[in-house]
Amino acid sequence: MLYQLRTGDVVLCENKPLNQTNAYLIVYDTDNGFGLWCLGCGEALGFYGDDIEKMKTDISNKDFLNIQSVIPKELISEYLSSQCKLAFPVKAHDGFHELNIVVELGE
Protein backbone atom coordinates (compact mmCIF):
# COMPACT_ATOMS: atom_id res chain seq x y z
CA MET A 1 0.00 0.00 0.00
CA LEU A 2 1.36 3.43 -0.94
CA TYR A 3 1.01 6.28 1.56
CA GLN A 4 1.72 10.00 1.08
CA LEU A 5 3.53 11.26 4.19
CA ARG A 6 2.42 14.59 5.65
CA THR A 7 3.44 16.81 8.51
CA GLY A 8 1.59 15.68 11.61
CA ASP A 9 1.77 11.99 10.71
CA VAL A 10 3.72 9.59 12.95
CA VAL A 11 6.00 6.97 11.39
CA LEU A 12 6.66 3.77 13.34
CA CYS A 13 10.17 2.48 12.67
CA GLU A 14 11.70 -0.86 13.60
CA ASN A 15 14.87 -0.51 15.66
CA LYS A 16 16.29 -4.04 15.65
CA PRO A 17 19.51 -3.28 17.60
CA LEU A 18 17.42 -2.06 20.56
CA ASN A 19 14.51 -4.50 20.07
CA GLN A 20 12.00 -1.67 19.94
CA THR A 21 9.83 0.40 17.66
CA ASN A 22 10.55 4.12 17.50
CA ALA A 23 7.78 6.64 16.82
CA TYR A 24 8.69 9.84 14.96
CA LEU A 25 6.40 12.81 14.39
CA ILE A 26 6.91 14.48 11.00
CA VAL A 27 7.27 18.22 11.61
CA TYR A 28 7.94 21.46 9.80
CA ASP A 29 9.69 24.31 11.60
CA THR A 30 10.02 27.74 10.00
CA ASP A 31 13.70 27.98 11.02
CA ASN A 32 14.80 24.38 10.39
CA GLY A 33 12.40 23.07 7.74
CA PHE A 34 11.19 19.46 7.67
CA GLY A 35 12.25 17.11 10.42
CA LEU A 36 11.52 14.06 12.55
CA TRP A 37 10.77 14.37 16.27
CA CYS A 38 11.14 11.27 18.47
CA LEU A 39 8.05 10.71 20.60
CA GLY A 40 9.98 8.31 22.86
CA CYS A 41 12.58 10.80 24.11
CA GLY A 42 11.21 14.14 22.93
CA GLU A 43 14.30 15.06 20.93
CA ALA A 44 14.67 15.86 17.25
CA LEU A 45 16.11 13.00 15.22
CA GLY A 46 17.13 15.61 12.70
CA PHE A 47 16.03 18.44 10.45
CA TYR A 48 16.41 18.49 6.70
CA GLY A 49 15.62 22.10 5.92
CA ASP A 50 13.86 22.07 2.57
CA ASP A 51 16.01 19.16 1.28
CA ILE A 52 13.10 16.78 0.74
CA GLU A 53 15.30 14.48 -1.36
CA LYS A 54 17.67 13.88 1.59
CA MET A 55 14.72 13.22 3.89
CA LYS A 56 13.25 10.87 1.28
CA THR A 57 16.58 9.01 1.07
CA ASP A 58 16.74 8.59 4.86
CA ILE A 59 13.09 7.54 5.09
CA SER A 60 13.56 4.98 2.31
CA ASN A 61 16.73 3.55 3.89
CA LYS A 62 15.69 0.25 5.53
CA ASP A 63 18.97 0.19 7.51
CA PHE A 64 18.23 3.61 9.01
CA LEU A 65 14.54 4.22 9.74
CA ASN A 66 12.91 1.01 8.45
CA ILE A 67 9.33 2.33 8.51
CA GLN A 68 6.83 -0.38 9.44
CA SER A 69 3.66 1.68 9.67
CA VAL A 70 2.24 5.20 9.61
CA ILE A 71 -0.36 6.67 11.96
CA PRO A 72 -2.21 9.39 10.07
CA LYS A 73 -2.63 12.67 11.93
CA GLU A 74 -6.42 12.27 11.73
CA LEU A 75 -6.26 9.09 13.85
CA ILE A 76 -4.02 10.78 16.40
CA SER A 77 -6.42 13.73 16.63
CA GLU A 78 -9.42 11.42 17.05
CA TYR A 79 -7.61 9.44 19.75
CA LEU A 80 -6.66 12.56 21.71
CA SER A 81 -10.19 13.93 21.48
CA SER A 82 -11.71 10.65 22.69
CA GLN A 83 -9.22 9.96 25.50
CA CYS A 84 -8.66 13.42 26.99
CA LYS A 85 -11.21 15.61 28.70
CA LEU A 86 -10.95 18.72 26.57
CA ALA A 87 -13.25 21.69 26.15
CA PHE A 88 -12.85 21.39 22.38
CA PRO A 89 -11.84 18.47 20.13
CA VAL A 90 -8.39 18.21 18.60
CA LYS A 91 -8.77 18.87 14.87
CA ALA A 92 -6.33 17.65 12.23
CA HIS A 93 -5.59 20.16 9.51
CA ASP A 94 -3.17 20.55 6.64
CA GLY A 95 -0.04 22.62 7.04
CA PHE A 96 1.37 24.99 4.46
CA HIS A 97 4.30 22.83 3.34
CA GLU A 98 3.92 19.66 1.24
CA LEU A 99 6.36 16.84 1.86
CA ASN A 100 5.87 14.91 -1.40
CA ILE A 101 7.26 11.64 -0.03
CA VAL A 102 5.41 8.40 -0.74
CA VAL A 103 6.28 5.23 1.17
CA GLU A 104 5.24 1.67 0.52
CA LEU A 105 3.81 -0.09 3.55
CA GLY A 106 3.26 -3.80 4.01
CA GLU A 107 -0.32 -5.00 4.38
Steps between C-alpha positions, in 0.01 A plus 500: 500500500636843406465785750571872452681626811389833646602722786315387810518131410695260724728238344566180695851371433653166593817535706642147499822576695291622796209256451249783487283707272572872484223752432591820314271797443551667161536874561567824319675785680533843340868524602610140437260369235379139493606265775427195713425531872537190720191444713693260726760749625363834382809592300537580132644214297602761248390783275538505125421861422324497165715209371209262446720270290737440795205434730353265239833314479516458879135395523547244222817357658396170664828494698426842650131561573337179371142632506250229593183706523358852494240647735315772311458828686121460480516182712724669755260795523200269542681302770595812696147637477348172621749431781556846649245719671526811287270797458540470123601208275845474347462566127744378236574751228742539213813707540641737242793284388462183290744218562451307174639173637315176429587183691396144435357324803445129546142380537 
